[in-house]
Every structure is written in structure tokens, then in C-alpha cells.
Amino acid sequence: MSSTPLRATQAFRAPALAGLGAALLFGIGALMIAFLGDPAGRPPVARQALAPLPAPPPEVVQTVETRRPVEFTEPDTDIEPTLSGVPETFQAPTGQGSDPAQAEAEHARQTDPDALVAAPLAGLTTPGPSGPLPAIGPDGTRPDQAYARPWHGDPNTPMIAVVIGGMGLNRAVTESAIDELPPEVALSFAPYARDLQSWIDRARAAGHEVLVEVPMEPFDYPNNDPGPHTLLADAPNSENSRRLYWLMSQATGYFAMTNYLGARFSTSEPALGHLMATLEERGVSFLHDGTGRRSTIEAAGGNAGARWGIADRVLDEDPSPSAVDDRLLTLEALALQNGSSVGAGFAYRSTVDQVARWAEGLEARGYALAPPSAVMARQQAERSGSAASATSAH
């Protein structure tokens, strides 16, 4: 029997079996890709409902007023001001309790001639809806006088004042500012800071006069929200008063309040005037950081009869050391020109470092570093004198 038909049959079957095997392998491969995904990186082809992708985060709006660095987005919640440099045997005075920061402040007052008196002073508070509010004493003593840092420098020397804000939100920077900056440099504290009164006690014990910040409406509010007690340009006076009283009652010992943000609020002379009038009733000064409309701030302060001031320069819109140095030199030029100047900075590490270095040689360069209260008093007297001269001229 010939083998040719058999070989022909085998030759036919081989490709057929090979094709069947390839088809099976292709099918198995397709199923694996469908459920497990393609090793080359292509997505599975299984037909199933897909969950919608999460929406992208909203775009962060950057404005001149957004000055809080990333590390300040949340206050410290697990640490408190600590005792530094107080002997272990030191006992807190009667009535001071066991608060270590308060004990440290009292100890500093006993040993440091720069230390300011403990707050609150008798007769300078009154009960408020959210806590004690500052008040003018029965003898006419104002909180902005009693809690200011005394200054007895030469009035003919160009005076420069510096305020560093955002204190109390970052422990390391706040401690550095209290310990490293000259006592003439004022510190401005965020009202939402944890242990606010303890921080203020420590600052005053180191000789720094203190301000408390008032969150005010920026142009991009509420995308840029300074907090639940923000004063709003179009809010009724009664609502802004309620929020302001809460802010004022969070601590004592401050001589003035200052704005945090507030470019939108500062365009409203009625709202700003109501704020200044309320502070004047309480014997508290107001210092604006200068980021709003200067003419509106001046008009509101003058009409309210308030004690107020405006910083001449923000020191750290660009917080790089060289930029801060340039702004400090500008303060010197303005002081030479006008007799005094005020700079406002924020709690950046670079700001604290550069101000500390700059202040070391300031007196040798012919300037006086003065507390803001002294410069504001000088400027207030100059405004009053100018107004009197204008009145007599007419």
C-alpha cells in the first residue's frame, strides 16, 4: 500500500491542528488581557461600568494678600509654649497656676529690665459677650497707653518701627521672634492661635509690645477665607461688632489691633470707620499694614477720631533675604525723609532673621529702633498739628 495518501492526510491535518491551537491560544490570551490587563500597559477590555474619576482640586488662587506660608496652614495642636531658661526650683507666683509660659513670663519680669508689666491691668477690662473686653479705666487710662512699650529716645533721631505678624501659628518661628528680635520690634498675633494668652505673656515678658490681628475680607473671599470671624465690607455693623468683640476678647495685654488681609474691607470707608470707632471707644489703637487704599484708611481713621497708623512698607511680599533687606533699606530712606517709618512683616523665618541682623547696626547708622506705639504717637501728633495749621490758615 502506498504511503502517499497517508502523508497527504498528515500534511493536511498538521496546519489545521496548528491553526486550531493558535486560535485557542489567542482566545485564552484575549481573556487574560480582558480581565488582567495588557502587560504592555494598555487597559483591560472587559466591558464593565467604570466609576467616575474624582474631580480635580480647585485651582489655588494666588493674590498679594495670600501671605501665609504652607507651614502655617494649620496651627500647632500637639505642643504648647515651653519653659526655657527658668530654674527648676522656680515656683509660679500665687494666682499664676501651673501654666509654664505664664510662670516664665513672671520670672522674666522679675529679672529683665525690658520686661513689660503683666496683663491684664486692673480697671482696663470689662465683661463682654465672649470674654473680657478692653476698656478705658476710671481714671482715663487707655489700654493702648498702658500696654505700649515705653520709649524715651531722642525725637530728633529718625525713628523706625517694625511689626512682625502671624505670630502664634508656628511655634519655632514664634519662639525665635520672641527670643531673637530686639524688644522694640512689636509682635502681632493671630487670634486663632492656640494658647494665645500664653504667647502674649511670653512676648511681653521679653519686652515686645503686642498687637492682635483682625481678619478682614479680601477681594477673593470666600475662596480666600481668613476664618469664621472675618469682618465683611457689606455686613451690618451689628454683625461686624459681634465678630470684633469675639476677636478682642481672646486675650489681653495688646495695645493695638491690625488687619490680616482685608483689601476688600479696606475699600469700604463706612465699614472701616465703624471698626476704628469701636476700637477708639475701647481705648485701643489700630495699625494697618498698608496693603489697602491709603486714602480710605486715612479718611476712616480721621472721621472716627481714632488713634491709627499705616505701615509704610510690607517687608516680605517677596520673602527672600535680599528682598527683605531692600525693604528695610527703604524704611531707612523714608525715616530720613519723613522723620519716621513703619514696616510690617510676616512670620517667615527669613523675615525674622533679616530684621534681627539689620537691627544690630541700626543705631550706629544714625537711626532709632522704636516701638510702633511711639512712631504712631509721633505721627498722630504731626497729623493733629497739620490739621490745626490748616484750620488756622482758613
QUITA-V427379 format. One record per residue. RES is the residue in three letters. PHI is phi in whole degrees, -180 to 180 (999 if undefined). Layout:
BEGIN
res->[RES;RES]
phi->[PHI;PHI]
END
This chain:
BEGIN
res->[MET;SER;SER;THR;PRO;LEU;ARG;ALA;THR;GLN;ALA;PHE;ARG;ALA;PRO;ALA;LEU;ALA;GLY;LEU;GLY;ALA;ALA;LEU;LEU;PHE;GLY;ILE;GLY;ALA;LEU;MET;ILE;ALA;PHE;LEU;GLY;ASP;PRO;ALA;GLY;ARG;PRO;PRO;VAL;ALA;ARG;GLN;ALA;LEU;ALA;PRO;LEU;PRO;ALA;PRO;PRO;PRO;GLU;VAL;VAL;GLN;THR;VAL;GLU;THR;ARG;ARG;PRO;VAL;GLU;PHE;THR;GLU;PRO;ASP;THR;ASP;ILE;GLU;PRO;THR;LEU;SER;GLY;VAL;PRO;GLU;THR;PHE;GLN;ALA;PRO;THR;GLY;GLN;GLY;SER;ASP;PRO;ALA;GLN;ALA;GLU;ALA;GLU;HIS;ALA;ARG;GLN;THR;ASP;PRO;ASP;ALA;LEU;VAL;ALA;ALA;PRO;LEU;ALA;GLY;LEU;THR;THR;PRO;GLY;PRO;SER;GLY;PRO;LEU;PRO;ALA;ILE;GLY;PRO;ASP;GLY;THR;ARG;PRO;ASP;GLN;ALA;TYR;ALA;ARG;PRO;TRP;HIS;GLY;ASP;PRO;ASN;THR;PRO;MET;ILE;ALA;VAL;VAL;ILE;GLY;GLY;MET;GLY;LEU;ASN;ARG;ALA;VAL;THR;GLU;SER;ALA;ILE;ASP;GLU;LEU;PRO;PRO;GLU;VAL;ALA;LEU;SER;PHE;ALA;PRO;TYR;ALA;ARG;ASP;LEU;GLN;SER;TRP;ILE;ASP;ARG;ALA;ARG;ALA;ALA;GLY;HIS;GLU;VAL;LEU;VAL;GLU;VAL;PRO;MET;GLU;PRO;PHE;ASP;TYR;PRO;ASN;ASN;ASP;PRO;GLY;PRO;HIS;THR;LEU;LEU;ALA;ASP;ALA;PRO;ASN;SER;GLU;ASN;SER;ARG;ARG;LEU;TYR;TRP;LEU;MET;SER;GLN;ALA;THR;GLY;TYR;PHE;ALA;MET;THR;ASN;TYR;LEU;GLY;ALA;ARG;PHE;SER;THR;SER;GLU;PRO;ALA;LEU;GLY;HIS;LEU;MET;ALA;THR;LEU;GLU;GLU;ARG;GLY;VAL;SER;PHE;LEU;HIS;ASP;GLY;THR;GLY;ARG;ARG;SER;THR;ILE;GLU;ALA;ALA;GLY;GLY;ASN;ALA;GLY;ALA;ARG;TRP;GLY;ILE;ALA;ASP;ARG;VAL;LEU;ASP;GLU;ASP;PRO;SER;PRO;SER;ALA;VAL;ASP;ASP;ARG;LEU;LEU;THR;LEU;GLU;ALA;LEU;ALA;LEU;GLN;ASN;GLY;SER;SER;VAL;GLY;ALA;GLY;PHE;ALA;TYR;ARG;SER;THR;VAL;ASP;GLN;VAL;ALA;ARG;TRP;ALA;GLU;GLY;LEU;GLU;ALA;ARG;GLY;TYR;ALA;LEU;ALA;PRO;PRO;SER;ALA;VAL;MET;ALA;ARG;GLN;GLN;ALA;GLU;ARG;SER;GLY;SER;ALA;ALA;SER;ALA;THR;SER;ALA;HIS]
phi->[999;-75;-90;-63;-59;-63;-64;-65;-62;-64;-65;-71;-70;-59;-64;-63;-65;-64;-66;-62;-63;-64;-64;-62;-62;-63;-65;-62;-62;-64;-64;-64;-65;-62;-97;-105;96;-80;-60;-77;108;-79;-72;-63;-106;-61;-89;-149;-68;-103;-68;-65;-68;-64;-66;-65;-63;-62;-66;-76;-88;-100;-131;-60;-80;-78;-107;-78;-70;-56;-68;-102;-64;-135;-71;-62;-121;-121;-139;-127;-55;-112;-74;-134;83;-100;-56;-63;-85;-67;-109;-64;-62;-57;90;-87;69;-114;-69;-64;-66;-67;-64;-63;-62;-67;-63;-63;-65;-77;-123;-115;-66;-79;-63;-92;-63;-69;-112;-86;-87;-58;86;-107;-136;-144;-61;-129;-65;-120;142;-67;-109;-64;-150;-74;-69;-57;-91;91;-66;-98;-57;-70;-87;-69;-100;-77;-81;-62;-142;-128;-76;-72;-68;-86;-84;-56;-103;-129;-118;-134;-120;-111;-101;75;-72;94;-92;-128;-62;-63;-69;-63;-64;-63;-63;-64;-87;-103;-83;-59;-63;-70;-76;-84;-121;-111;-108;-71;-68;-91;-65;-70;57;-57;-64;-63;-64;-64;-59;-66;-64;-68;-65;-88;100;-82;-76;-126;-122;-119;-86;-109;-65;-129;-66;-87;-65;-98;-67;-93;-59;-108;-108;-76;130;-70;-110;-68;-77;-113;-63;-105;-75;-60;-56;-64;-72;-64;-65;-60;-68;-65;-62;-63;-63;-69;-92;-79;-165;-138;103;-94;-94;-151;-115;-140;-79;-117;60;104;-62;-69;-61;-73;-84;-100;-64;-61;-66;-68;-64;-64;-59;-67;-65;-65;-64;-63;-61;-94;74;-116;-82;-135;-121;-95;-78;89;-86;-98;-82;-60;-63;-67;-64;-63;-65;-64;-66;-66;-68;-83;65;-90;-95;-145;-155;-131;-65;-80;-147;-84;-79;-140;-57;-108;-82;-67;-54;-67;-68;-62;-59;-62;-68;-65;-65;-64;-60;-62;-62;-66;-66;-63;-74;-109;95;-162;-158;-133;-118;-118;-123;-121;-79;-89;-58;-66;-65;-60;-63;-70;-65;-62;-67;-60;-69;-60;-107;-66;-63;-64;-87;96;-117;-114;-81;-125;-67;-56;-60;-69;-67;-64;-64;-63;-67;-63;-64;-65;-65;-63;-65;-64;-65;-66;-65;-65;-66;-69;-66;-85]
END
